[in-house]
């Protein structure tokens, strides 16, 4: 039997009862705020991807004309913390993500720059008790793709591979803008989706300082969201900016092999539906560990573990990811007559 409701009872969806059916009738005082339940679950999907954004080495310099293809798999699981006034208990989630990405380095006005595109495919399972009855939801499909432009404007000249061989990085300062496009799976009749049906923008400033084998990094920025004009029940969902700060350290073991630890804090992101507040601001702290090693001549393996240190609202989960990247360089075109 095909489930037609946001959450189903058991595996066969036999009751036909949904989250919105139960909350208004059994708990009429919270009808206006019921969407906090799924808002927090949707945050989990975004957070599962954003856990990978505790990325070490983002603002380190690299030679121009490099091409990098990346394939990765990530698994996240844990609790979803909701407002205590809602009749939802034991909300949990398991999220799988396969990601394909492409990165290209180039120069802008003599400064090093990068552009990358990310295409995630996800399948997930959400479970919980709503008014004492077990509910489950298992969306799968394309999540929202992303594109990011990064420019290092201090300490990172645009260098060819031969020139880069003599370069020694010290302090690099840069900025980036990531855009999330609303192309993921979205069903306006369901609260829980892989796509958000809205545009998101993340401007960010970052600094990296290298001394010997150790590199230290700090970044800060915010997520800005457009409104979702096709939310459940023909309503409009809005969200305030979600601000974040990150810091990390990278230790180079040998060429192509390094270890990193990164910490991130996010605060804000209050949501409203038709002007009615449906969630308090988030405040989440996360810690990530990364190990990278070379794999054959032009490849590399990356393993990442991310843990939620503290979560006031939203996703409190652990994530593990593994990825492979392959890099190659495009040789400059030969000059006429050469």
N, C-alpha and C positions, 0 to 999 in steps of 0.2 A: 504494500500500500504506500503510495507516495505521500510524503508529509506536505501539507499545505499551510502549516502554521509555523511561526517563528521557532517554537520549541515543541518537541513531541514527547509523549509519554512512552517510555520504553523503546524497544527496537522496532515495533510494528506500528507506532503512532496510532494505536487503536482508539484512544479517547477523543482525539480531535481537539483537545483543549490546548489553548495557547497561552503564552505569557500575558498578553493583553486581555484575554478572557478572564483570567483568574484575578489579577490585581485589582481592577476597578470594582468588581463585584464583591470580592471577599474583603478588600481593604479600600473602601471608597475614598478615604482621606488622602491616599497617595496616588490617585489616578493621574494627576497633573505631573507627577514626578517619576512616573514609572520608567521613562526612557533612560534614566540613569543606569538601570540594569544593563541594558545593551550598550549604552555609551561606553561603559567601562569595559565591556567585552570587545568592542571595536577598538578601543585604545590598546587592548592587548595585542591585536594583530599588528597595529602600527608599532607598538613597543617591541614586538618580536623582531621586526625589521630594524627598528632603531637601535636595538641592542648591538647590531653589527656596526652602528655608527660610532661606537667607541673604537674608532679606527686609528691605530698607531701609524705614524709616518705620513699622514695626509698632506702636511705642508712641507715635507722635506723636498728638496730639489731633485730633479731627474733630467737626463738629457732629452732634447727635443727629438721629434720624429719616432718616438717609441710607441709601439702598439702592444696592448696587453688584453688578452682574452681570459675571462675568468668564469669558472663553473663552481658552484658551491651548494652545499646542503646544510640546512640548519634545523634543529629541533628544540622547541621550547615547551615547558610544561610548568604548571603551578596553579596557585589560587588566584581568584579575582576578588578583590576587596571592594565591597559595595556599601552604600549608605545603610546604617543600622536600622532606619525606619522602614526599609523595604522587606517584604516577606520572602526573601531569597537567602538560602543558606547553602554552604558547601559548593559554591560556584568554582569550577575548575576548568582548565583548558589544556589541550595538547595541540601544538601547532607545528606543522612541517612546511618548510619552504625550500624550493629549489630555485636558485638564482643563476641567471646568465648575465654577464656584464662585459662591456668593452670600454677600454680607456685609451686615450690618445694624448700624447704630450706634444706641445708646439710652443711657439713664441708669440708674444703680443708686445709690440713696442720694445723689443729687446729683453723682456721679462719672461720667465718660465710660466707656462700655463698648462692646464689639463682640462679635458672634458671627458666625462664618463656617462654611460647609459646603463641602467639596471632594469632587468626584466624578471620579476619574481612570479613563480607559480606556487600556490599554496593549497594544502588540504588540512583541515583542522576539525577538532571535536570539542564542543563545549557541553558541560554537564552541570546540573545543579538541582536543588529542590526549591520549587516555587509553591508556597502555601502548603508545604508538606508533600507535594507530588514531584516525582523525578521527571526532569526534562532534559532533552539532548538536542543538539543541532550540529550538523557536520557539513559545512560548506566546502567546496573545492573548486579550483579554477585559477584564472589569472588575477593577481593582485595588481595594485596601481604601479605602473612603471615610473622610473625616475630619471632625470637628467641633471647633471651638475657641471657648472663651469667654475674653475678655480684659477686664480692668478696670484702668483707670489710677486709682490712689488718691492720688497726689500731683501737684499742678500741672496737673490736667486736669479742670476742672469740666464738667458736662453742660450744653452751651449749644445753643440753637436757632440756625439759620443767621443770623438778624439779630444775635443776641448774639455769635456767633462772629466776625462781621466786625470787631468791636473787640477781639478777644482776641489777645494776643501771647504765644506759647509761650516758656517759659524751660526749666525742668527738670521733666521728667515721669518718674514712677516707677510701674510697673504690674506686673501678674502675669497669666499666662495658663495655661490647661490645655487641651491638645489631646488628643483621644481618637481612636484609629484602630480602626475596627470591622471584625471579620473577615468581611466580606461579599464579598471578591474571589474570583476564580477559584482553586479549590484542588482538587487531585487527590492523595489520600493515597498513590497508587501511584507518584508522581513526586516527585523532590527539588525540581525547579525549578518554581515556581508564581508567579503574579502576586499571589495572596493569601497571607497568613501564617497563617491559621487560629488566630489568637490575638489578644487585645486588647493594645493598646499605649497608654501614657499618657505625655504629655510636660508636666510642670509647668515653668514658666519664670518668671524675674524679669528685668525689663528697665528700662533708664533711657535717656532721650533728653534731650540738652541742646542748645538752639538759641541761637546768637548770630549775629545778622545773617543772611546767606545760608547759613551753615554750621550743620549739625546733626550732633552726635556721638552715637553709640549704643553701649551695651554690654548684653549679655544673657548669661544663664547658666542652665543647667537640666540635665535628664536625661531619657532615655527609660527607662521601666519596662515590662517585658513579662510577661504571663501565660504559662503553659506551653502548648505545642501538644501536646495529648494524642492526636492522630491523625497522628503523624509516620510516615514511611515504615517499613514493617515492624511496625506497631502499637507503635511506640516513643514515648517522651515526650521532647520537646525543651524545654530551658529556656535562658534567657539572662540574664546579669547586667546591671545597669543600664549604659547608655551615656551618659556624662557629656559635656557640651559647653559651650564658651564662644565667644561671637561678639562682634565689634566692627565698627563701620562709620562712614562719614562720607558725608554728603549735601550736595551743593552745588546750590543753587537758581539756575538760569540766569535764569528769569523765571517768572511765574505759570503753573503747570501743567507746567513743563519743568525737569527736574533730572537730575543725574548722581550716582551712588553707587558706592562701593567697599566691600566687606564681606569680612571674614576670619573663618573658623570653624575650631575644633579640636575633635575628638571623641576620647574615650579610654574604653576599657572594652568591654563587650558580649561577654564570653567565653561561648561556647555549650557545652552538654552534651547528650548523648543517653543516656537511661537512666542518668544519673549519670556517664557517661564523658566527659571533656573532649574536645571535638572542634575547638576553635579557641583560639588565644591571644587576649588582648585586642586590640582594634583601636586604632590611633592614626593618625588621618587629619587632614590640613590642607587647607583649600580656600579659594579666593579667587574672589569674584564681582564682576562689573561690571554696572551697571544704568543704562539710559537710558530716561527717560520723557518723552513729549511729548503735548500735547493733540491730539485728533483730533475735529473738529467740536465742537459746543458742550458736550455732556455726556459726551464720550468721551475715551479716552486710549489710547495705544499704549505698550507696554513691551517692551524688548529686554534680555535677560540672557545673559551669558556666564559660565560657571563652570568653573574649572580646579582639578584636584587638584595641590596643591603637593608633598605627600609622602604616601605610603600604605605602612603596614607590612603590612597584611593587608586584603583586601577589594577594593573597586573603586578603580581608578586611571583616571579617565576625564575627558573634557571634555564639557560640556553647553552647548547654546544653546537659548534659549527665546524665544518671542514671544507676546504676549498683548494682548487688547483688553478694555477695561472700559468699561461704561456705567453712569452714576450718575443717580439721581433722588431727590427728597425727597418724603416723605409729609407733607402739610400737617396741622397739628393740627386736630382736630374743632372745629367752631364751638360756642361755649357756647350753651345754651338761651336763647332770647329775644334773641340777639345779632342 
